[in-house]
Amino acid sequence: MANSRFETRRRRKKRIRKKVSGTSERPRLTVFRSNKHIYAQVVDDATASALAAASDLKVETADMDKTARAKAVGAAIASACLDKGIKKVVFDRNGYAYHGRINALAAAAREAGLEF
């Protein structure tokens, strides 16, 4: 029987999370993508705390397509991290393919000054 898309993404996510974890020196930048919105947060897995977060609900994204919203969220999460003194992160694509909105968010975060 074929697995659902959710189940296959969950398996990819588990595989990725075995290798990727955030520390206090390099926290994890994780991305969640829904059909309408995109969310990003920076997590320190050692203390299990979120250090910064951004989403297209909080960023002015009126009259933008989804890719442009992802770019705005990438710039917002980068500026939030740089304000808190975080320059290096580990990128966690959360089981999603690295293209489209995920790629746009990552590229915008890099352009804004984050290193990963």
MDAnalysis code that builds the backbone (N, CA, C; Angstrom):
import MDAnalysis as mda
import numpy as np

u = mda.Universe.empty(348, n_residues=116, atom_resindex=np.repeat(np.arange(116), 3), trajectory=True)
u.add_TopologyAttr("name", ["N", "CA", "C"] * 116)
u.add_TopologyAttr("resid", np.arange(1, 117))
u.add_TopologyAttr("resname", ["MET", "ALA", "ASN", "SER", "ARG", "PHE", "GLU", "THR", "ARG", "ARG", "ARG", "ARG", "LYS", "LYS", "ARG", "ILE", "ARG", "LYS", "LYS", "VAL", "SER", "GLY", "THR", "SER", "GLU", "ARG", "PRO", "ARG", "LEU", "THR", "VAL", "PHE", "ARG", "SER", "ASN", "LYS", "HIS", "ILE", "TYR", "ALA", "GLN", "VAL", "VAL", "ASP", "ASP", "ALA", "THR", "ALA", "SER", "ALA", "LEU", "ALA", "ALA", "ALA", "SER", "ASP", "LEU", "LYS", "VAL", "GLU", "THR", "ALA", "ASP", "MET", "ASP", "LYS", "THR", "ALA", "ARG", "ALA", "LYS", "ALA", "VAL", "GLY", "ALA", "ALA", "ILE", "ALA", "SER", "ALA", "CYS", "LEU", "ASP", "LYS", "GLY", "ILE", "LYS", "LYS", "VAL", "VAL", "PHE", "ASP", "ARG", "ASN", "GLY", "TYR", "ALA", "TYR", "HIS", "GLY", "ARG", "ILE", "ASN", "ALA", "LEU", "ALA", "ALA", "ALA", "ALA", "ARG", "GLU", "ALA", "GLY", "LEU", "GLU", "PHE"])
u.atoms.positions = np.array([
    [0.829, -1.171, 0.000],
    [0.000, 0.000, 0.000],
    [0.884, 1.249, 0.000],
    [0.517, 2.233, -0.779],
    [1.308, 3.449, -0.911],
    [1.178, 4.323, 0.346],
    [2.284, 4.932, 0.715],
    [2.268, 5.837, 1.857],
    [1.714, 7.191, 1.441],
    [1.178, 7.894, 2.382],
    [0.686, 9.237, 2.095],
    [1.871, 10.204, 1.993],
    [1.622, 11.380, 1.453],
    [2.681, 12.377, 1.357],
    [3.173, 12.772, 2.738],
    [2.258, 12.852, 3.695],
    [2.642, 13.200, 5.062],
    [3.587, 12.158, 5.644],
    [3.280, 10.899, 5.427],
    [4.101, 9.821, 5.970],
    [5.496, 9.806, 5.336],
    [5.586, 10.017, 4.041],
    [6.901, 10.023, 3.398],
    [7.718, 11.231, 3.833],
    [7.081, 12.391, 4.032],
    [7.801, 13.563, 4.521],
    [8.275, 13.335, 5.955],
    [7.441, 12.662, 6.763],
    [7.831, 12.366, 8.140],
    [9.058, 11.458, 8.177],
    [9.123, 10.498, 7.278],
    [10.294, 9.611, 7.217],
    [11.542, 10.369, 6.797],
    [11.422, 11.235, 5.776],
    [12.564, 12.059, 5.365],
    [13.014, 12.960, 6.508],
    [12.057, 13.523, 7.238],
    [12.360, 14.414, 8.356],
    [13.156, 13.669, 9.431],
    [12.762, 12.452, 9.753],
    [13.484, 11.660, 10.744],
    [14.913, 11.368, 10.289],
    [15.092, 11.074, 9.003],
    [16.421, 10.811, 8.464],
    [17.310, 12.044, 8.575],
    [16.732, 13.193, 8.263],
    [17.495, 14.436, 8.324],
    [17.851, 14.774, 9.762],
    [16.899, 14.614, 10.676],
    [17.104, 15.010, 12.068],
    [18.112, 14.126, 12.796],
    [18.402, 12.939, 12.254],
    [19.463, 12.126, 12.834],
    [20.809, 12.819, 12.698],
    [20.977, 13.578, 11.613],
    [22.260, 14.206, 11.302],
    [22.317, 15.674, 11.704],
    [21.176, 16.355, 11.712],
    [21.147, 17.804, 11.923],
    [20.606, 18.105, 13.312],
    [21.399, 18.825, 14.096],
    [20.912, 19.298, 15.388],
    [21.544, 20.643, 15.673],
    [20.833, 21.471, 16.416],
    [21.308, 22.807, 16.717],
    [21.989, 22.868, 18.064],
    [23.062, 23.624, 18.134],
    [23.763, 23.850, 19.391],
    [23.671, 25.338, 19.723],
    [24.238, 25.724, 20.836],
    [24.201, 27.143, 21.182],
    [25.098, 27.956, 20.247],
    [26.169, 27.334, 19.707],
    [27.034, 28.034, 18.757],
    [26.403, 28.103, 17.375],
    [25.765, 27.005, 16.935],
    [25.104, 26.951, 15.635],
    [23.703, 26.380, 15.819],
    [22.724, 27.239, 16.100],
    [21.357, 26.733, 16.258],
    [20.780, 26.287, 14.913],
    [19.671, 25.597, 14.997],
    [19.033, 25.008, 13.813],
    [17.939, 25.940, 13.301],
    [18.027, 26.290, 12.019],
    [16.990, 27.079, 11.361],
    [16.045, 26.101, 10.688],
    [14.846, 25.957, 11.231],
    [13.889, 24.999, 10.703],
    [12.750, 25.733, 10.014],
    [12.212, 25.098, 8.975],
    [11.192, 25.707, 8.129],
    [9.972, 24.811, 8.102],
    [8.794, 25.404, 8.233],
    [7.550, 24.671, 8.035],
    [6.765, 25.368, 6.938],
    [6.270, 24.584, 6.010],
    [5.550, 25.108, 4.865],
    [4.156, 24.505, 4.844],
    [3.144, 25.345, 4.870],
    [1.781, 24.862, 4.691],
    [1.319, 25.271, 3.297],
    [0.087, 24.982, 2.965],
    [-0.395, 25.347, 1.637],
    [-0.467, 26.858, 1.450],
    [-0.761, 27.583, 2.508],
    [-0.931, 29.030, 2.385],
    [0.227, 29.833, 2.964],
    [0.894, 29.326, 3.983],
    [1.861, 30.128, 4.727],
    [3.200, 29.410, 4.856],
    [4.196, 30.165, 5.323],
    [5.516, 29.600, 5.586],
    [6.027, 30.169, 6.903],
    [6.656, 29.320, 7.698],
    [7.125, 29.678, 9.031],
    [8.590, 29.260, 9.149],
    [9.350, 30.030, 9.910],
    [10.746, 29.686, 10.170],
    [11.047, 29.996, 11.628],
    [11.841, 29.148, 12.245],
    [12.283, 29.435, 13.600],
    [13.687, 28.885, 13.809],
    [14.393, 29.523, 14.722],
    [15.754, 29.126, 15.063],
    [15.701, 28.490, 16.439],
    [16.190, 27.244, 16.528],
    [16.038, 26.438, 17.734],
    [17.404, 25.982, 18.228],
    [17.603, 26.099, 19.540],
    [18.766, 25.516, 20.205],
    [18.312, 24.185, 20.787],
    [18.744, 23.085, 20.183],
    [18.292, 21.767, 20.618],
    [18.889, 21.352, 21.955],
    [20.015, 21.919, 22.341],
    [20.627, 21.569, 23.616],
    [19.740, 22.015, 24.780],
    [19.136, 23.184, 24.658],
    [18.252, 23.683, 25.713],
    [16.785, 23.566, 25.337],
    [16.498, 23.072, 24.158],
    [15.124, 22.898, 23.655],
    [14.346, 24.207, 23.723],
    [14.968, 25.268, 23.183],
    [14.302, 26.566, 23.211],
    [14.381, 27.225, 21.839],
    [13.320, 27.939, 21.501],
    [13.284, 28.698, 20.256],
    [13.918, 30.058, 20.511],
    [14.894, 30.416, 19.692],
    [15.621, 31.668, 19.874],
    [15.023, 32.803, 19.058],
    [14.480, 32.494, 17.884],
    [13.871, 33.509, 17.022],
    [12.851, 32.826, 16.128],
    [11.868, 33.594, 15.699],
    [10.835, 33.036, 14.818],
    [10.337, 34.115, 13.875],
    [9.865, 33.682, 12.713],
    [9.263, 34.592, 11.742],
    [8.281, 33.801, 10.895],
    [7.253, 34.471, 10.438],
    [6.301, 33.840, 9.533],
    [5.722, 34.902, 8.626],
    [5.077, 34.467, 7.567],
    [4.483, 35.444, 6.663],
    [3.208, 36.045, 7.247],
    [2.755, 35.536, 8.375],
    [1.627, 36.152, 9.063],
    [2.055, 37.434, 9.777],
    [3.321, 37.489, 10.209],
    [3.825, 38.638, 10.952],
    [4.534, 39.645, 10.057],
    [4.971, 39.215, 8.888],
    [5.683, 40.083, 7.955],
    [4.673, 40.661, 6.972],
    [4.856, 41.916, 6.578],
    [3.957, 42.527, 5.602],
    [4.118, 41.832, 4.250],
    [3.130, 41.036, 3.870],
    [3.212, 40.284, 2.618],
    [1.959, 40.458, 1.782],
    [1.304, 41.588, 1.900],
    [0.086, 41.803, 1.123],
    [0.433, 41.855, -0.360],
    [-0.394, 41.223, -1.150],
    [-0.250, 41.197, -2.618],
    [1.078, 40.610, -3.077],
    [1.563, 39.583, -2.398],
    [2.773, 38.877, -2.810],
    [2.419, 37.438, -3.125],
    [3.169, 36.834, -4.041],
    [2.982, 35.405, -4.252],
    [3.741, 34.646, -3.165],
    [3.583, 33.329, -3.130],
    [4.138, 32.536, -2.029],
    [5.666, 32.562, -2.002],
    [6.305, 32.605, -3.162],
    [7.765, 32.641, -3.197],
    [8.288, 33.964, -2.664],
    [7.623, 35.043, -3.005],
    [8.033, 36.352, -2.487],
    [7.811, 36.430, -0.985],
    [6.755, 35.796, -0.498],
    [6.522, 35.732, 0.949],
    [7.656, 34.979, 1.636],
    [8.095, 33.880, 1.022],
    [9.186, 33.099, 1.602],
    [10.466, 33.920, 1.669],
    [10.722, 34.731, 0.643],
    [11.902, 35.597, 0.662],
    [11.797, 36.613, 1.791],
    [10.617, 37.169, 1.994],
    [10.422, 38.141, 3.073],
    [10.627, 37.496, 4.437],
    [10.164, 36.263, 4.603],
    [10.345, 35.550, 5.867],
    [11.824, 35.225, 6.082],
    [12.532, 34.857, 5.018],
    [13.965, 34.589, 5.129],
    [14.735, 35.807, 5.580],
    [14.396, 36.965, 5.024],
    [15.060, 38.207, 5.436],
    [14.697, 38.557, 6.881],
    [13.445, 38.315, 7.260],
    [13.007, 38.636, 8.623],
    [13.682, 37.739, 9.659],
    [13.808, 36.453, 9.374],
    [14.442, 35.550, 10.342],
    [15.932, 35.853, 10.450],
    [16.547, 36.247, 9.338],
    [17.963, 36.602, 9.382],
    [18.184, 37.857, 10.221],
    [17.329, 38.856, 10.051],
    [17.505, 40.077, 10.838],
    [17.232, 39.816, 12.322],
    [16.265, 38.936, 12.628],
    [15.995, 38.588, 14.022],
    [17.186, 37.860, 14.633],
    [17.824, 37.002, 13.866],
    [18.998, 36.276, 14.365],
    [20.179, 37.215, 14.565],
    [20.404, 38.086, 13.603],
    [21.534, 39.002, 13.712],
    [21.352, 39.973, 14.879],
    [20.106, 40.344, 15.181],
    [19.843, 41.192, 16.345],
    [20.205, 40.496, 17.645],
    [20.071, 39.156, 17.669],
    [20.388, 38.394, 18.874],
    [21.822, 37.872, 18.875],
    [22.604, 38.250, 17.870],
    [24.008, 37.855, 17.824],
    [24.254, 36.492, 17.219],
    [23.292, 35.944, 16.511],
    [23.442, 34.635, 15.876],
    [23.820, 34.866, 14.418],
    [25.005, 34.374, 14.024],
    [25.452, 34.564, 12.646],
    [25.506, 33.265, 11.866],
    [25.735, 32.149, 12.571],
    [25.847, 30.853, 11.905],
    [24.724, 29.947, 12.375],
    [24.064, 29.285, 11.437],
    [22.987, 28.350, 11.752],
    [23.159, 27.086, 10.916],
    [22.430, 26.058, 11.290],
    [22.340, 24.827, 10.520],
    [20.948, 24.805, 9.915],
    [20.842, 24.618, 8.612],
    [19.552, 24.683, 7.941],
    [18.877, 23.322, 7.980],
    [17.631, 23.293, 8.436],
    [16.817, 22.082, 8.488],
    [15.625, 22.290, 7.565],
    [15.635, 21.607, 6.432],
    [14.552, 21.778, 5.461],
    [13.295, 21.018, 5.859],
    [13.368, 20.252, 6.921],
    [12.197, 19.631, 7.547],
    [11.498, 18.621, 6.646],
    [12.256, 17.959, 5.782],
    [11.683, 16.933, 4.920],
    [11.163, 17.439, 3.598],
    [11.177, 18.742, 3.382],
    [10.708, 19.307, 2.123],
    [11.837, 19.311, 1.104],
    [11.482, 19.295, -0.167],
    [12.478, 19.380, -1.224],
    [13.115, 20.765, -1.201],
    [14.415, 20.811, -1.465],
    [15.131, 22.080, -1.410],
    [14.986, 22.800, -2.749],
    [13.809, 23.298, -3.004],
    [13.559, 24.148, -4.164],
    [12.273, 24.904, -3.917],
    [11.996, 25.866, -4.747],
    [10.779, 26.645, -4.594],
    [10.840, 27.554, -3.385],
    [9.828, 27.462, -2.529],
    [9.736, 28.353, -1.368],
    [10.839, 28.107, -0.351],
    [11.240, 26.848, -0.182],
    [12.302, 26.532, 0.785],
    [13.620, 27.136, 0.307],
    [13.914, 26.990, -0.967],
    [15.131, 27.556, -1.545],
    [15.109, 29.079, -1.478],
    [13.958, 29.686, -1.733],
    [13.845, 31.142, -1.690],
    [14.087, 31.666, -0.281],
    [13.540, 30.996, 0.717],
    [13.747, 31.403, 2.103],
    [15.220, 31.299, 2.474],
    [15.856, 30.198, 2.108],
    [17.266, 29.999, 2.443],
    [18.148, 31.027, 1.744],
    [17.869, 31.304, 0.482],
    [18.676, 32.278, -0.261],
    [18.523, 33.674, 0.332],
    [17.313, 34.052, 0.715],
    [17.090, 35.370, 1.310],
    [17.778, 35.486, 2.668],
    [17.785, 34.414, 3.436],
    [18.468, 34.436, 4.737],
    [19.972, 34.566, 4.547],
    [20.512, 33.893, 3.535],
    [21.945, 34.029, 3.255],
    [22.280, 35.444, 2.812],
    [21.466, 36.010, 1.941],
    [21.717, 37.369, 1.450],
    [21.662, 38.387, 2.586],
    [20.813, 38.120, 3.576],
    [20.659, 39.046, 4.698],
    [21.770, 38.904, 5.736],
    [22.646, 37.887, 5.591],
    [23.799, 37.807, 6.465],
    [23.973, 36.534, 7.263],
    [23.035, 35.587, 7.192],
    [23.214, 34.329, 7.919],
    [24.164, 33.414, 7.159],
    [24.930, 32.638, 7.897],
    [25.853, 31.667, 7.283],
    [25.368, 30.267, 7.589],
    [25.191, 29.461, 6.527],
    [24.910, 28.024, 6.689],
    [25.234, 27.291, 5.439],
])
